[in-house]
Structure formats: C-alpha cells, structure tokens
Amino acid sequence: MSPSLTLPAPAPAAARKRRLLEILGAAAIAATYVYLVLNQPADITGGPGSASALIALSGFLVGAILLIVAVLPTLPASTVVLIPVALVLNIVLGQFVGSTLVPFYLDAIGTVLIAVLAGPAAGAATGALSSIVWSFFNPTVLPFAAGAALIGCLAGLAARHGMFRRLYLAPVAGFVTGIIGGVVSAPVAAFVFGGTSGVATGAIVSAFRSMGDTLLAAITKQALISDPMDKAIVFTVVAVLAYALPRRTRLQFPFVRRHRVLAGTSPEQGS
C-alpha cells in the first residue's frame, strides 16, 4: 500500500481541520463563480493579463490549493502521482473534442477518475486545476473552473454513495451530474463568454437562437442536451477504467476501501 505523504494528526483534530479547509476551498471557488456571473467581465477571455482574469485565476487557484491541502494527508502517493496525469488527460481530450463536430466535451475523465479513487474534495481540486492550467493555452476555459470543480465533487459523492458499485449505475449518476453541471455553467457561458467554445455545441446554441430564444435560454437548452449525455459517457468510461485496475491496485486507495466505492472492495471503519 502506498503511504500517505504526511503524518496524520490526531484523528478528531485532523478531521476538523480537513473539513474547515474543504469548506474554505469550496467557498473560494463559489465566490469566484458568483463574481464572474454578477460582474460579467468582458475581458476575462483576453488572457491572464486582464484584471478580471487575475481575480478569477487567484480565486480558483486558492480554492483548489485549499482543497488539495485538506485531502493531502489522506492521499497515498499513487493518487498524487495520478493528478497531473488526470490534468493532461482532461486538457488533451477537451481541446481535441472541442474542435470536432461531436456535441460533447469529454474533458472531465481525469477529474471523475480522481474523484472516484480519492473522493469529492480531490475531484473538485482536480477539476479546478484542470481549468486553471488549460486557461494558459485557452483563456476561454478559466471561467468554467467552478463547474469543473462541481463535477469532481458530485462524482466523488456519487462514488461515496455506491453509484460505481454496479456498472449500469455509473451513467445514471453521470446523467444527473450533467444536468446540474449544465445549469451551473450556462450563466457563465452566456454572460461571460457569450456562447460555447465547442464547434458542435456552438451550432446547437445558434440553432436555438434562430428559433427566437434568448442567449441564456439557448445555452441552457444546449447544456441540458449535451452535458447529461457527456457526463454519462464520462462516468461510464471511468467506471470501466476503475474496474480494469487490478484489485490490489484499487485497494491502495483509502477512499475506495473506506466507502466500498467499487464492487469487491471492503469498507474500513471511520469516515
């Protein structure tokens, strides 16, 4: 079993500290999201040099760091090594699929994989970090960091509550997650970005706009079409990947053992 990277503090104090850091991290990400939606900064997509981009980058980065610090004592080294791989996977797939005529994104496979193996906080941090790193190559991605973090959090909660113990439950959890994520991302796409960055998803928005829908209505409808199917595919792919891992490898992850995330793993005592 891979050792944790830091020595655990006494259990009650450590648990309270982790919970506080998780709350602060989530609050920082949520506050940044609210700032973007309320202020609708037009220069956010101009790159990290703009004031609004720096504010967004700082808020999302602080939130992601707090989440990472919260879960770091509980993560085996194997999970920490996987996080950079997950970031690259998200960015490469997201950039490629976004340039095709497929009305999906597939930019959250790495995020959901970390969430399933390490829990909601690790998944949220991975989602936010993916958008932050990706924004240096594609600035339009940065405002969606809160939505990416939410996807990671919801995936971790679904894993905790047994939605990956049966393969057929994973796409159901993904579909529901996609609905929630689509509703959250729609205001950002409408007010901050003015649409969607994908070729196919942008075409769907244009179709609804031609029917007389407002920008927000058109983007929300597009999100409710694309996002649930996208996340259903992502959750299914992650479930297949997780079960493809040798059982011994799966048991290296404390979150998987503790909550019996996957069939064939035994729970540990405690939370």
Backbone bond lengths (Angstrom), bond angles and torsions (degrees), N, CA, C in turn:
res aa  C-N    CA-C-N  psi(-1)  N-CA   C-N-CA  omega(-1)  CA-C   N-CA-C  phi
1 M - - - 1.460 - - 1.516 109.56 -
2 S 1.313 117.42 137.67 1.456 120.35 -178.98 1.514 109.34 -74.84
3 P 1.321 118.72 134.86 1.455 121.00 -179.70 1.511 111.54 -74.91
4 S 1.347 116.61 154.70 1.454 120.65 172.09 1.514 108.85 -68.02
5 L 1.322 115.87 158.39 1.454 119.82 -175.08 1.521 112.75 -82.03
6 T 1.318 117.77 -18.12 1.454 120.30 178.97 1.507 108.92 -133.32
7 L 1.342 115.36 157.80 1.450 119.42 178.50 1.513 110.26 -76.41
8 P 1.338 117.97 135.42 1.459 119.89 -178.69 1.514 112.04 -70.36
9 A 1.323 115.75 143.56 1.456 120.86 172.98 1.524 107.98 -81.76
10 P 1.328 118.88 172.04 1.454 119.82 174.84 1.514 110.56 -51.50
11 A 1.324 117.18 137.66 1.457 122.65 -166.68 1.527 114.44 -52.96
12 P 1.346 120.54 -53.34 1.475 118.73 -176.97 1.521 112.44 -61.52
13 A 1.342 117.17 -45.81 1.463 120.13 -178.97 1.523 110.81 -65.56
14 A 1.325 116.97 -40.41 1.464 120.41 179.99 1.515 110.93 -64.80
15 A 1.327 116.63 -41.35 1.466 120.26 -179.75 1.521 111.37 -64.01
16 R 1.349 115.91 -41.59 1.473 118.80 179.25 1.524 111.01 -65.83
17 K 1.323 115.85 -40.70 1.468 119.59 179.55 1.516 110.76 -64.38
18 R 1.327 117.23 -44.01 1.468 119.96 179.07 1.523 110.83 -62.09
19 R 1.324 116.01 -43.59 1.466 118.77 -179.56 1.522 111.52 -62.64
20 L 1.341 117.22 -41.07 1.464 120.62 178.77 1.522 111.04 -62.77
21 L 1.328 116.75 -44.33 1.465 120.24 179.18 1.527 111.09 -64.30
22 E 1.318 117.35 -38.89 1.458 120.68 177.49 1.528 110.85 -62.40
23 I 1.329 116.36 -43.33 1.469 120.59 179.59 1.525 110.49 -64.30
24 L 1.337 116.79 -44.32 1.463 120.05 179.52 1.528 111.23 -64.46
25 G 1.327 116.66 -40.67 1.460 119.75 178.49 1.516 112.16 -63.44
26 A 1.334 115.93 -46.03 1.465 119.85 178.33 1.523 110.86 -63.08
27 A 1.332 116.42 -38.54 1.465 120.31 -179.97 1.526 111.16 -65.27
28 A 1.324 117.41 -39.86 1.470 120.73 179.18 1.525 110.97 -63.17
29 I 1.330 116.66 -42.42 1.463 120.60 179.44 1.526 110.52 -67.56
30 A 1.345 116.72 -43.45 1.464 120.71 -179.67 1.523 111.07 -64.81
31 A 1.330 117.09 -40.69 1.464 120.90 179.97 1.525 110.93 -64.69
32 T 1.302 116.98 -38.42 1.467 120.52 178.23 1.522 110.49 -66.14
33 Y 1.323 116.30 -40.14 1.468 120.78 176.48 1.531 110.84 -60.23
34 V 1.331 116.47 -46.24 1.471 120.60 -179.96 1.526 110.17 -62.80
35 Y 1.324 116.80 -40.99 1.471 120.55 177.32 1.527 111.05 -57.27
36 L 1.320 116.53 -45.90 1.465 120.06 -177.96 1.524 111.60 -65.07
37 V 1.328 116.80 -43.28 1.461 120.02 -177.62 1.524 111.31 -68.44
38 L 1.337 117.12 -40.94 1.466 120.27 -177.22 1.523 112.53 -74.49
39 N 1.328 116.56 -37.26 1.469 119.95 -176.37 1.520 113.35 -90.89
40 Q 1.321 117.51 -22.30 1.465 122.38 177.99 1.532 111.69 46.64
41 P 1.328 118.62 56.26 1.464 120.13 -176.24 1.522 112.16 -67.52
42 A 1.319 115.55 125.36 1.463 120.31 -176.52 1.518 112.39 -74.58
43 D 1.344 117.23 -21.14 1.456 119.49 -175.12 1.528 113.26 -93.88
44 I 1.341 117.26 8.22 1.453 120.62 -175.32 1.527 112.38 -63.46
45 T 1.328 116.53 -31.03 1.465 119.83 -177.06 1.523 112.36 -89.92
46 G 1.325 116.81 6.80 1.457 119.62 -177.79 1.511 114.56 -85.73
47 G 1.330 116.45 0.53 1.457 119.19 179.77 1.508 111.30 112.91
48 P 1.340 116.89 171.75 1.465 121.18 -175.30 1.519 114.89 -69.58
49 G 1.318 118.25 -5.08 1.453 120.20 -178.78 1.512 114.31 -80.35
50 S 1.330 118.38 -16.91 1.460 120.63 -178.29 1.524 110.27 -78.87
51 A 1.335 115.58 156.13 1.468 120.49 -177.21 1.528 111.22 -63.03
52 S 1.331 116.44 -45.54 1.461 119.16 -178.21 1.520 111.31 -65.71
53 A 1.337 116.79 -36.21 1.460 119.85 178.25 1.522 110.66 -65.90
54 L 1.327 117.01 -38.37 1.463 120.22 178.34 1.524 111.17 -66.24
55 I 1.333 116.10 -39.97 1.468 120.00 177.53 1.531 109.91 -63.02
56 A 1.330 115.87 -46.99 1.462 119.88 179.93 1.524 111.03 -63.40
57 L 1.318 115.95 -44.81 1.460 120.71 -179.86 1.524 110.62 -60.28
58 S 1.330 116.32 -44.29 1.465 120.32 -179.45 1.523 111.47 -65.10
59 G 1.327 116.39 -46.16 1.465 120.18 -178.66 1.515 112.55 -62.39
60 F 1.323 116.70 -47.26 1.455 120.16 -179.50 1.533 111.20 -68.02
61 L 1.334 116.09 -38.23 1.464 119.37 -178.70 1.524 110.89 -67.52
62 V 1.325 117.52 -43.62 1.460 120.97 177.84 1.528 110.14 -60.10
63 G 1.328 115.87 -44.82 1.464 119.35 178.50 1.511 112.31 -60.69
64 A 1.327 116.85 -44.71 1.467 120.61 -179.40 1.526 111.03 -64.71
65 I 1.339 117.03 -40.87 1.468 120.20 179.95 1.525 111.00 -64.42
66 L 1.330 116.68 -42.59 1.466 120.02 178.55 1.528 111.08 -61.03
67 L 1.325 116.42 -40.31 1.465 119.46 178.62 1.525 110.95 -66.23
68 I 1.329 116.29 -41.44 1.468 119.77 179.06 1.532 110.57 -63.27
69 V 1.348 116.33 -44.69 1.464 120.29 179.36 1.532 110.40 -61.92
70 A 1.333 116.51 -35.68 1.463 120.31 -179.23 1.520 112.09 -64.64
71 V 1.327 116.66 -40.49 1.465 118.96 -173.90 1.527 112.88 -97.16
72 L 1.335 118.08 -11.27 1.461 120.61 -174.91 1.534 113.87 -54.61
73 P 1.349 118.51 -43.04 1.470 117.61 -179.01 1.525 113.97 -63.43
74 T 1.327 117.24 -19.37 1.464 119.92 -177.17 1.522 112.32 -99.61
75 L 1.319 117.41 -3.94 1.459 120.08 -174.81 1.521 111.70 -93.47
76 P 1.330 117.23 130.33 1.462 118.90 170.74 1.525 109.83 -70.45
77 A 1.311 116.57 159.01 1.464 120.86 -178.28 1.514 111.79 -58.16
78 S 1.336 116.99 -31.60 1.467 120.39 -179.49 1.519 111.58 -62.21
79 T 1.332 117.69 -35.18 1.464 120.58 178.44 1.519 111.16 -70.44
80 V 1.321 116.82 -43.56 1.468 120.77 -179.84 1.525 110.58 -60.87
81 V 1.321 116.36 -38.44 1.466 120.78 177.94 1.527 110.83 -65.67
82 L 1.332 116.51 -32.85 1.465 120.44 -177.89 1.530 113.18 -72.93
83 I 1.331 117.57 -25.64 1.467 119.83 -174.78 1.526 112.64 -60.46
84 P 1.349 120.42 -48.50 1.469 118.58 176.25 1.524 113.06 -60.47
85 V 1.325 116.99 -35.75 1.468 120.10 176.75 1.524 109.91 -62.76
86 A 1.336 116.09 -41.63 1.463 120.51 178.84 1.521 111.39 -63.14
87 L 1.334 117.14 -39.47 1.466 120.83 178.51 1.523 110.62 -60.82
88 V 1.328 116.12 -47.16 1.468 120.35 -179.38 1.522 110.19 -63.26
89 L 1.323 116.98 -41.89 1.463 120.84 179.88 1.521 111.12 -61.12
90 N 1.315 116.82 -44.86 1.470 120.39 178.09 1.526 111.54 -59.24
91 I 1.319 116.07 -47.82 1.460 120.68 -174.31 1.524 111.70 -68.24
92 V 1.325 116.70 -46.51 1.469 120.55 -177.62 1.529 110.71 -63.55
93 L 1.327 116.37 -49.13 1.472 119.38 -179.73 1.525 111.17 -66.15
94 G 1.332 116.56 -43.09 1.461 119.51 -179.12 1.511 112.72 -63.06
95 Q 1.316 116.92 -42.53 1.464 120.83 -179.99 1.524 110.66 -65.91
96 F 1.328 116.29 -42.00 1.464 120.02 -178.40 1.521 111.73 -69.05
97 V 1.327 116.89 -51.04 1.468 120.39 -176.64 1.525 110.48 -65.15
98 G 1.345 117.16 -35.85 1.458 120.05 179.72 1.517 113.66 -63.58
99 S 1.329 117.33 -19.49 1.466 120.94 -179.35 1.528 112.14 -95.70
100 T 1.323 117.26 2.37 1.463 121.50 -179.45 1.518 110.57 -102.76
101 L 1.313 115.81 -177.42 1.465 121.66 178.82 1.520 112.33 -93.86
102 V 1.316 117.04 15.20 1.466 121.37 178.06 1.533 108.75 -85.87
103 P 1.340 119.09 127.34 1.475 120.87 -175.93 1.519 113.35 -81.16
104 F 1.318 117.45 38.96 1.454 122.53 178.16 1.522 109.07 -128.76
105 Y 1.338 116.40 -177.63 1.461 121.25 -177.90 1.534 111.97 -120.65
106 L 1.330 115.89 -49.25 1.477 122.61 -178.86 1.529 111.65 55.03
107 D 1.336 116.18 31.41 1.465 121.07 -177.96 1.527 112.61 -102.41
108 A 1.343 116.78 15.58 1.464 119.37 -176.90 1.526 112.28 -125.90
109 I 1.336 118.12 11.98 1.463 119.83 -178.36 1.525 110.36 -62.50
110 G 1.327 117.21 -44.57 1.459 120.26 178.48 1.518 112.04 -63.78
111 T 1.333 116.60 -41.15 1.463 121.34 179.35 1.518 111.22 -61.23
112 V 1.321 116.76 -48.70 1.465 121.01 -177.56 1.529 110.67 -67.16
113 L 1.318 117.38 -36.31 1.465 120.36 178.25 1.529 110.77 -61.67
114 I 1.329 117.39 -45.99 1.467 120.20 177.33 1.519 110.52 -63.80
115 A 1.328 117.77 -39.77 1.462 121.28 179.58 1.522 111.34 -61.78
116 V 1.328 116.91 -41.12 1.463 120.76 -179.33 1.520 110.69 -68.13
117 L 1.316 117.64 -37.11 1.460 121.31 -176.13 1.526 113.17 -85.78
118 A 1.350 116.87 -27.28 1.468 119.29 -171.69 1.515 115.10 -128.42
119 G 1.335 119.45 -8.45 1.450 120.79 174.41 1.517 115.42 108.38
120 P 1.341 116.18 173.88 1.473 121.53 -174.06 1.517 114.63 -60.54
121 A 1.335 117.97 -44.18 1.473 120.00 -177.02 1.522 111.09 -64.74
122 A 1.332 116.33 -44.18 1.470 119.65 178.40 1.520 110.65 -64.29
123 G 1.335 116.83 -38.58 1.458 120.34 177.75 1.517 112.21 -65.14
124 A 1.334 116.68 -42.78 1.467 120.58 178.81 1.519 110.86 -63.31
125 A 1.333 116.49 -43.63 1.465 120.01 179.29 1.523 111.11 -62.55
126 T 1.326 116.84 -41.27 1.467 120.49 179.27 1.521 111.02 -64.05
127 G 1.331 117.07 -41.66 1.462 120.31 178.54 1.512 112.29 -62.03
128 A 1.338 116.21 -46.20 1.471 119.68 179.72 1.526 111.16 -65.62
129 L 1.320 116.96 -43.61 1.466 120.00 179.81 1.519 111.80 -63.43
130 S 1.318 117.22 -35.43 1.467 120.48 177.69 1.522 110.87 -59.30
131 S 1.333 115.70 -47.40 1.462 119.40 -179.60 1.519 111.50 -65.91
132 I 1.335 116.56 -37.41 1.468 120.02 179.48 1.527 110.87 -63.69
133 V 1.325 116.69 -50.00 1.466 120.47 -179.96 1.519 110.67 -64.36
134 W 1.309 116.54 -43.77 1.471 121.92 -178.70 1.523 111.07 -62.15
135 S 1.337 116.68 -33.13 1.465 119.98 -176.33 1.520 112.82 -64.08
136 F 1.325 118.39 -21.33 1.459 120.36 177.36 1.531 111.50 -72.19
137 F 1.336 116.28 -18.84 1.465 121.31 175.33 1.524 111.06 -102.75
138 N 1.341 116.08 -30.20 1.459 121.92 -177.64 1.529 107.43 -141.68
139 P 1.343 118.40 91.67 1.468 121.55 -173.63 1.522 114.51 -58.58
140 T 1.336 118.24 -21.94 1.466 120.07 -177.89 1.521 112.37 -68.31
141 V 1.317 117.94 -12.95 1.462 121.38 -176.60 1.522 111.91 -81.07
142 L 1.330 118.31 -29.06 1.458 122.18 -172.90 1.532 114.06 -52.22
143 P 1.338 120.50 -46.33 1.465 119.17 -177.65 1.524 114.12 -61.60
144 F 1.320 117.66 -15.84 1.464 120.69 -177.52 1.527 112.50 -93.27
145 A 1.348 117.31 10.89 1.461 120.41 -178.62 1.525 111.92 -63.05
146 A 1.326 117.33 -36.11 1.466 119.75 179.49 1.528 110.71 -64.59
147 G 1.331 116.30 -41.73 1.468 119.41 177.50 1.515 111.68 -64.31
148 A 1.337 116.62 -38.79 1.461 120.30 178.43 1.520 110.87 -65.30
149 A 1.338 116.41 -39.49 1.462 120.15 177.01 1.526 110.80 -65.11
150 L 1.322 116.38 -39.93 1.470 120.24 178.85 1.522 111.12 -62.03
151 I 1.323 117.04 -41.19 1.466 120.78 178.47 1.530 109.95 -60.20
152 G 1.329 116.79 -44.58 1.455 120.20 178.55 1.518 112.55 -62.39
153 C 1.323 116.41 -41.51 1.461 120.91 178.88 1.523 111.16 -64.18
154 L 1.330 116.98 -47.76 1.461 120.94 -178.86 1.524 111.56 -64.84
155 A 1.332 116.93 -36.57 1.465 120.40 177.51 1.525 110.34 -63.74
156 G 1.340 116.47 -41.70 1.452 120.08 177.98 1.518 112.47 -64.71
157 L 1.333 116.66 -39.68 1.466 120.29 177.26 1.526 111.10 -65.79
158 A 1.334 116.42 -40.02 1.466 119.88 177.32 1.524 110.56 -62.04
159 A 1.339 115.94 -41.69 1.465 119.67 178.18 1.520 111.03 -64.25
160 R 1.321 116.55 -41.52 1.462 120.82 -179.16 1.526 111.29 -62.02
161 H 1.320 116.54 -33.81 1.463 120.48 -176.24 1.528 113.31 -97.86
162 G 1.321 116.57 18.93 1.457 120.36 167.56 1.510 117.45 89.23
163 M 1.325 117.75 12.69 1.463 119.38 -176.46 1.528 113.48 -77.15
164 F 1.336 117.06 -3.24 1.464 120.21 175.94 1.531 111.93 -112.47
165 R 1.326 116.84 7.03 1.463 119.31 178.09 1.523 111.92 -75.90
166 R 1.303 116.56 -21.03 1.459 122.53 174.35 1.514 107.69 -127.55
167 L 1.323 116.49 133.18 1.461 120.31 -174.04 1.522 111.80 -60.45
168 Y 1.330 117.65 -34.52 1.462 120.03 -176.43 1.527 112.65 -73.26
169 L 1.336 117.43 -15.65 1.461 119.77 178.48 1.525 112.54 -81.74
170 A 1.326 116.93 -24.52 1.465 120.52 -177.05 1.530 112.78 -59.27
171 P 1.352 119.51 -48.87 1.464 117.73 179.13 1.522 113.51 -65.06
172 V 1.325 117.23 -28.23 1.474 119.94 176.41 1.526 109.45 -64.78
173 A 1.343 116.13 -47.43 1.463 120.10 177.53 1.522 110.51 -61.33
174 G 1.334 116.58 -39.90 1.450 120.24 178.95 1.520 112.33 -64.29
175 F 1.317 116.64 -40.25 1.469 121.24 -179.53 1.531 110.25 -62.03
176 V 1.338 116.46 -46.24 1.464 120.75 179.58 1.528 110.21 -65.16
177 T 1.318 116.58 -42.86 1.469 120.86 177.49 1.522 110.93 -59.56
178 G 1.333 116.70 -40.19 1.456 120.86 179.50 1.523 113.06 -63.66
179 I 1.330 116.06 -37.02 1.470 119.17 177.27 1.522 110.39 -62.50
180 I 1.330 115.96 -48.39 1.474 119.99 180.00 1.519 110.89 -63.71
181 G 1.333 116.43 -46.22 1.455 120.07 179.94 1.516 112.76 -62.69
182 G 1.331 116.85 -37.66 1.462 120.26 179.19 1.516 112.58 -64.89
183 V 1.337 116.30 -40.74 1.467 120.17 178.85 1.526 110.76 -65.17
184 V 1.337 116.79 -38.45 1.464 120.71 -179.40 1.526 111.69 -71.18
185 S 1.323 117.30 -37.99 1.468 120.32 -176.22 1.526 113.11 -79.87
186 A 1.316 117.70 -21.79 1.467 120.53 -175.78 1.530 113.32 -59.23
187 P 1.352 120.15 -47.28 1.472 118.84 178.68 1.522 113.14 -60.45
188 V 1.340 116.78 -36.24 1.467 119.59 178.55 1.523 110.34 -65.37
189 A 1.326 115.73 -45.80 1.459 119.89 179.92 1.524 111.48 -62.42
190 A 1.334 116.21 -37.69 1.469 120.21 -176.61 1.520 112.33 -76.66
191 F 1.329 117.41 -50.53 1.448 121.22 -170.02 1.532 113.80 -89.30
192 V 1.337 116.30 -30.05 1.458 119.42 -177.60 1.516 111.46 -95.56
193 F 1.336 115.35 -46.81 1.450 119.45 -173.85 1.525 112.99 -98.31
194 G 1.339 117.34 -25.44 1.451 120.88 179.56 1.517 113.83 82.58
195 G 1.321 118.32 14.86 1.460 122.04 -179.77 1.511 110.26 157.88
196 T 1.325 117.54 -156.02 1.460 121.54 176.96 1.517 108.78 -117.67
197 S 1.326 115.82 153.86 1.457 119.77 -175.20 1.513 113.51 -87.62
198 G 1.340 118.15 -14.87 1.454 120.87 -179.26 1.519 112.08 -77.39
199 V 1.320 116.60 150.22 1.466 120.83 179.87 1.526 110.61 -66.16
200 A 1.326 117.04 -53.49 1.463 120.75 -176.39 1.523 111.61 -70.01
201 T 1.344 117.37 -42.33 1.459 119.21 179.78 1.519 111.24 -66.01
202 G 1.324 116.44 -35.47 1.462 119.49 175.32 1.516 112.30 -63.40
203 A 1.321 116.65 -35.05 1.459 120.69 177.60 1.524 111.28 -66.06
204 I 1.333 116.76 -37.27 1.461 120.29 177.64 1.522 110.67 -65.45
205 V 1.339 116.13 -42.89 1.468 119.76 177.03 1.522 110.62 -60.48
206 S 1.315 117.44 -43.60 1.466 121.13 179.23 1.519 111.37 -61.75
207 A 1.319 116.87 -36.60 1.468 120.52 179.21 1.524 110.63 -64.61
208 F 1.312 116.70 -44.97 1.475 119.71 178.63 1.523 110.95 -66.67
209 R 1.322 117.29 -36.63 1.459 120.47 178.25 1.524 110.79 -63.63
210 S 1.330 117.02 -38.10 1.458 120.86 179.46 1.528 112.31 -67.15
211 M 1.343 115.19 -19.40 1.468 119.69 177.50 1.523 111.89 -87.56
212 G 1.327 116.68 0.69 1.463 120.66 176.33 1.508 115.49 102.98
213 D 1.332 118.31 2.86 1.463 120.42 179.69 1.521 110.94 -71.75
214 T 1.329 115.98 149.98 1.451 120.27 171.08 1.525 108.35 -68.57
215 L 1.342 115.70 166.34 1.461 119.42 -179.20 1.527 111.08 -60.19
216 L 1.342 116.69 -46.07 1.461 119.76 -178.75 1.530 110.84 -63.69
217 A 1.332 117.34 -42.14 1.464 120.12 179.83 1.523 110.98 -64.40
218 A 1.336 116.11 -42.27 1.464 119.98 -179.17 1.528 111.15 -64.26
219 I 1.340 117.04 -42.83 1.461 120.38 -179.12 1.527 110.49 -69.24
220 T 1.340 116.68 -38.49 1.467 119.40 178.48 1.524 110.79 -63.57
221 K 1.317 117.69 -42.66 1.470 120.69 178.18 1.523 110.59 -63.83
222 Q 1.336 115.95 -42.47 1.473 119.06 177.80 1.515 110.49 -61.84
223 A 1.340 116.81 -42.39 1.469 120.29 -179.71 1.522 110.86 -63.75
224 L 1.317 117.14 -38.83 1.465 120.31 -179.07 1.526 112.07 -74.11
225 I 1.320 116.60 -14.57 1.468 120.46 172.87 1.526 110.54 -88.02
226 S 1.315 116.13 -49.52 1.467 121.03 -172.16 1.525 113.38 -82.05
227 D 1.336 117.21 -45.85 1.462 120.20 -170.82 1.531 114.25 -63.83
228 P 1.334 119.82 -46.03 1.467 117.89 179.82 1.525 112.84 -61.32
229 M 1.330 117.41 -41.78 1.463 119.50 179.26 1.526 110.85 -68.28
230 D 1.329 115.78 -39.80 1.464 119.94 178.64 1.522 110.79 -59.88
231 K 1.329 117.11 -48.96 1.465 119.81 -177.08 1.526 111.27 -71.31
232 A 1.327 118.14 -29.56 1.465 119.60 174.61 1.523 110.23 -62.85
233 I 1.325 116.33 -41.71 1.475 120.75 177.16 1.526 110.14 -65.64
234 V 1.329 116.61 -45.54 1.465 121.18 -178.01 1.526 110.86 -61.09
235 F 1.330 117.06 -47.17 1.467 120.50 -178.88 1.533 110.76 -63.60
236 T 1.328 116.86 -37.16 1.456 120.11 178.86 1.522 111.01 -66.87
237 V 1.332 116.54 -44.33 1.468 120.62 178.27 1.526 110.46 -60.11
238 V 1.332 116.47 -44.06 1.464 120.44 -179.62 1.525 111.09 -64.58
239 A 1.335 117.41 -40.51 1.460 120.31 177.75 1.530 110.81 -60.82
240 V 1.324 116.54 -42.68 1.465 120.46 178.37 1.527 110.34 -63.31
241 L 1.345 116.56 -43.45 1.462 120.62 179.08 1.528 111.16 -63.32
242 A 1.331 116.64 -42.42 1.463 120.18 -177.80 1.533 111.18 -64.02
243 Y 1.340 116.24 -42.63 1.464 119.37 -179.49 1.529 111.98 -75.39
244 A 1.334 116.44 -17.46 1.458 119.36 176.09 1.527 111.97 -75.79
245 L 1.340 116.70 -18.70 1.454 120.07 176.99 1.528 109.98 -68.33
246 P 1.323 118.43 143.07 1.459 119.68 173.94 1.527 110.68 -57.06
247 R 1.337 116.46 147.27 1.461 120.18 -177.61 1.521 111.25 -57.13
248 R 1.318 116.78 -38.82 1.463 120.00 -179.74 1.523 110.82 -62.35
249 T 1.318 116.65 -38.14 1.465 120.24 178.29 1.521 110.91 -66.77
250 R 1.324 116.81 -42.61 1.471 120.27 178.79 1.521 111.59 -60.09
251 L 1.317 116.61 -37.38 1.453 120.87 -177.73 1.523 112.71 -73.90
252 Q 1.310 117.90 -7.16 1.464 120.50 175.35 1.524 112.08 -72.10
253 F 1.330 117.41 -16.77 1.460 120.99 -175.12 1.530 109.71 -95.96
254 P 1.341 117.96 113.59 1.471 121.00 -177.48 1.532 113.33 -55.87
255 F 1.333 117.33 -38.96 1.464 120.29 -179.05 1.533 110.52 -62.60
256 V 1.320 116.98 -40.40 1.469 121.35 179.58 1.521 110.58 -64.25
257 R 1.328 116.81 -43.50 1.470 120.62 179.70 1.520 111.62 -68.68
258 R 1.318 115.83 -46.71 1.460 120.66 -172.23 1.522 112.09 -62.70
259 H 1.336 115.76 -41.01 1.470 119.87 -175.02 1.528 112.56 -106.18
260 R 1.345 116.17 8.97 1.473 120.47 -179.14 1.527 109.59 46.88
261 V 1.334 114.41 55.64 1.464 121.32 -175.56 1.523 111.65 -62.76
262 L 1.332 116.11 -40.89 1.464 121.39 -177.48 1.523 109.77 -114.00
263 A 1.314 116.23 149.75 1.463 120.71 177.25 1.521 108.83 -60.25
264 G 1.336 115.46 137.50 1.463 118.98 178.16 1.507 113.75 93.47
265 T 1.353 117.84 5.06 1.463 120.72 175.50 1.513 108.24 -113.42
266 S 1.314 116.07 149.14 1.460 121.43 -176.45 1.519 110.23 -103.22
267 P 1.331 118.93 137.80 1.460 121.61 179.23 1.505 111.99 -72.54
268 E 1.344 114.88 151.88 1.450 121.26 172.29 1.517 108.20 -100.51
269 Q 1.292 115.97 162.30 1.446 119.48 174.53 1.521 109.34 -73.86
270 G 1.325 116.33 148.56 1.467 120.49 177.07 1.509 110.38 103.77
271 S 1.345 114.49 -177.96 1.453 119.40 -176.29 1.493 110.53 -102.68
